Each structure stands twice: as C-alpha cells, then as structure tokens.
Amino acid sequence: MLVFRSRLVPLKASLLNLLSIAASYGVVVAVFQWGWGKSFVGLMSRIREEWDRTHDPRTSVVLGVAKTARVITTAALIMIVVFASFVTNASPTIKLIGFGMAIAVLIDSTIVRMVLVPAAMELFGKAAWWFPKWLHWLPHLTIEGPSTDVPADPPLVAAETTPGDNAP
C-alpha cells in the first residue's frame, strides 16, 4: 500500500497470490493424495526404493537410473520442443524465454539428472542414507506409497530332500 499508494493494488496482489497458492496445493493434493501421475516416479524416489530393497548403493543408483531414464528423457524432450517453439515468436522477449527454458531443461535432464545426481549418489555410497538415531522418532513418509515391486529374491537354500523324493 505504501509503495503503490493504493489499496486496490495490494489487495489484488494478495488475492492473486492466494489463488496461485491454492492452485498449487490443489495440484499437490491431486498428485500425492489422489495418486494422479503415480506412474511417473522421480529419480531420487526410485533410487530410494531400490536402496530400501537392496541396501546396495551402486545397485540402487544403477537400477534407479535405468528405471527412470526413459520417463525423464521423454518428458524433457517434450518440454524442450515446446519451449523451443517459442523461438518462432516475433517478440524478442518470448524468444529469449523460450530458448533459455529449452536450454535449462536440456541441461537439467542430461547433465544434472543423468550425470551429476547418479555420480553424487555413487560417491556418497551408504552415507547418503545415513540418518541420525536421535531423529528416528520422526514419522516415516513415502512419496509414492507402498512399493509394488517384487522384493529381492531370498538367498537360495539347498532343499533337504532324499534322492528319489519328489518334493520341490
């Protein structure tokens, strides 16, 4: 109010900010409570799922990347094409924004998500999943809900059968 010397401008700004926040919360509820887009598992979530399953840092990273790379790449390509299409606009501002966003998505999807994140996780090893014991009272949250993956195979144990016994 003091900056613009108006009562309507700050009121409008407040209402539109509240609208943006409400819309964001609505999307968050749709995704996380109603399960919309549940099949699009994020890279770190998938790595965490693999860590919970195997407790092997290298396997977790390799399988996490392998299971999400196609989704990340496809989503990035779609976004890059959409943002790059803005370059055909006559407005230099729109061209700049489109080009900048296309490059940002390209860098994020290739260098950051497919190189730096897995490399950092590999370097961190088991330390990446260290959690102080004094914080174990905090609730255990999962982003995607319970895993539907088949658990790791149990170690094979030789069956105690006698020759000629038809038991499996």
C-alpha positions as CSV (number, residue, x, y, z in Angstrom):
1,M,0.0,0.0,0.0
2,L,2.8,2.4,0.9
3,V,4.8,1.7,-2.3
4,F,2.0,2.0,-4.8
5,R,-0.2,4.4,-2.8
6,S,-3.2,2.2,-3.5
7,R,-5.5,0.0,-1.5
8,L,-6.7,-2.0,-4.6
9,V,-3.2,-3.0,-6.0
10,P,-2.0,-4.8,-2.8
11,L,-5.5,-6.4,-2.4
12,K,-5.3,-7.7,-6.0
13,A,-1.8,-8.9,-5.5
14,S,-2.8,-10.7,-2.3
15,L,-5.8,-12.4,-3.9
16,L,-3.9,-13.5,-7.0
17,N,-1.1,-14.8,-4.8
18,L,-3.6,-16.8,-2.7
19,L,-5.1,-18.1,-6.0
20,S,-1.7,-19.3,-7.1
21,I,-1.0,-21.0,-3.8
22,A,-4.5,-22.6,-3.7
23,A,-4.0,-23.9,-7.3
24,S,-0.5,-25.3,-6.3
25,Y,-2.0,-27.0,-3.2
26,G,-4.8,-28.4,-5.4
27,V,-2.2,-30.0,-7.7
28,V,-0.2,-31.3,-4.8
29,V,-3.3,-32.9,-3.4
30,A,-4.3,-34.4,-6.7
31,V,-0.8,-35.9,-7.2
32,F,0.0,-37.0,-3.7
33,Q,-3.3,-37.8,-2.1
34,W,-5.4,-38.9,-5.1
35,G,-2.4,-40.6,-6.9
36,W,-2.6,-38.7,-10.2
37,G,0.6,-39.3,-12.1
38,K,1.7,-42.0,-9.8
39,S,3.4,-43.9,-12.5
40,F,5.9,-41.0,-13.0
41,V,8.4,-41.9,-10.3
42,G,11.2,-39.4,-9.7
43,L,14.8,-40.4,-10.0
44,M,15.6,-40.0,-6.3
45,S,12.4,-41.7,-5.2
46,R,13.3,-44.7,-7.4
47,I,16.9,-44.8,-6.1
48,R,15.5,-44.7,-2.6
49,E,13.1,-47.6,-3.4
50,E,16.0,-49.6,-4.7
51,W,18.0,-48.8,-1.7
52,D,15.2,-50.0,0.6
53,R,15.1,-53.2,-1.4
54,T,18.8,-54.0,-1.8
55,H,20.8,-51.8,0.6
56,D,23.5,-51.7,-2.0
57,P,24.4,-48.1,-3.1
58,R,25.7,-49.0,-6.6
59,T,22.8,-51.3,-7.4
60,S,20.3,-48.6,-6.1
61,V,21.8,-45.9,-8.4
62,V,22.1,-48.2,-11.5
63,L,18.5,-49.5,-11.2
64,G,17.1,-46.2,-10.2
65,V,18.5,-44.5,-13.3
66,A,17.7,-47.4,-15.5
67,K,14.0,-47.4,-14.4
68,T,13.5,-43.6,-14.8
69,A,15.8,-42.6,-17.7
70,R,13.1,-43.1,-20.3
71,V,10.5,-41.1,-18.4
72,I,12.9,-38.3,-17.7
73,T,14.2,-38.2,-21.2
74,T,10.8,-38.2,-22.8
75,A,9.4,-35.5,-20.5
76,A,12.5,-33.4,-21.2
77,L,12.2,-33.8,-24.9
78,I,8.6,-32.7,-24.9
79,M,9.4,-29.7,-22.8
80,I,12.4,-28.8,-25.0
81,V,10.3,-28.9,-28.1
82,V,7.5,-26.8,-26.6
83,F,10.0,-24.2,-25.2
84,A,12.0,-24.2,-28.4
85,S,8.8,-23.4,-30.4
86,F,8.7,-20.1,-28.6
87,V,11.7,-19.0,-30.6
88,T,9.5,-18.7,-33.7
89,N,7.6,-15.9,-31.9
90,A,8.2,-12.3,-33.2
91,S,8.7,-11.0,-29.7
92,P,12.4,-11.0,-28.7
93,T,11.4,-11.4,-25.1
94,I,9.4,-14.6,-25.8
95,K,12.3,-15.9,-28.0
96,L,14.7,-15.3,-25.1
97,I,12.5,-17.0,-22.6
98,G,11.8,-20.0,-24.8
99,F,15.4,-20.5,-25.8
100,G,16.5,-20.1,-22.2
101,M,13.9,-22.6,-20.8
102,A,14.7,-25.1,-23.6
103,I,18.4,-25.0,-22.7
104,A,17.7,-25.1,-18.9
105,V,15.6,-28.3,-19.4
106,L,18.3,-29.8,-21.6
107,I,21.0,-29.2,-19.0
108,D,18.8,-30.3,-16.1
109,S,17.7,-33.6,-17.8
110,T,21.1,-34.6,-19.2
111,I,23.9,-33.2,-17.1
112,V,22.2,-32.8,-13.7
113,R,19.7,-35.7,-13.5
114,M,21.6,-38.3,-15.6
115,V,25.2,-37.5,-14.7
116,L,25.6,-35.4,-11.5
117,V,22.8,-36.9,-9.4
118,P,23.9,-40.5,-10.0
119,A,27.6,-39.6,-9.6
120,A,27.0,-37.8,-6.3
121,M,24.9,-40.8,-5.1
122,E,27.6,-43.2,-6.1
123,L,30.3,-41.1,-4.3
124,F,28.1,-40.8,-1.2
125,G,27.6,-44.5,-1.0
126,K,25.9,-45.7,2.1
127,A,26.5,-42.3,3.7
128,A,23.8,-40.9,1.5
129,W,21.2,-42.8,3.5
130,W,22.6,-42.2,7.0
131,F,20.0,-40.8,9.3
132,P,20.8,-39.8,12.9
133,K,19.4,-42.2,15.5
134,W,18.1,-39.3,17.6
135,L,15.8,-38.3,14.7
136,H,14.2,-41.8,14.4
137,W,11.1,-40.5,16.2
138,L,10.2,-38.6,13.1
139,P,7.4,-40.2,11.0
140,H,8.4,-42.4,8.1
141,L,6.9,-40.8,4.9
142,T,6.7,-42.2,1.4
143,I,6.0,-40.1,-1.6
144,E,4.7,-42.7,-3.9
145,G,3.0,-45.0,-1.4
146,P,3.9,-48.7,-0.9
147,S,6.2,-50.2,-3.5
148,T,4.6,-52.6,-5.9
149,D,8.0,-54.1,-6.9
150,V,8.7,-57.7,-6.2
151,P,11.1,-57.8,-3.2
152,A,14.6,-59.0,-3.6
153,D,15.0,-62.8,-4.0
154,P,15.8,-64.5,-0.7
155,P,19.1,-66.4,-0.7
156,L,18.8,-69.9,-2.1
157,V,19.0,-72.7,0.4
158,A,19.6,-76.2,-0.6
159,A,16.5,-78.3,0.0
160,E,16.8,-81.1,2.5
161,T,15.5,-84.0,0.4
162,T,16.5,-87.5,-0.1
163,P,17.3,-88.9,-3.5
164,G,14.1,-90.1,-5.2
165,D,11.9,-87.7,-3.0
166,N,9.6,-85.8,-5.3
167,A,9.4,-82.8,-3.0
168,P,10.2,-79.4,-4.7
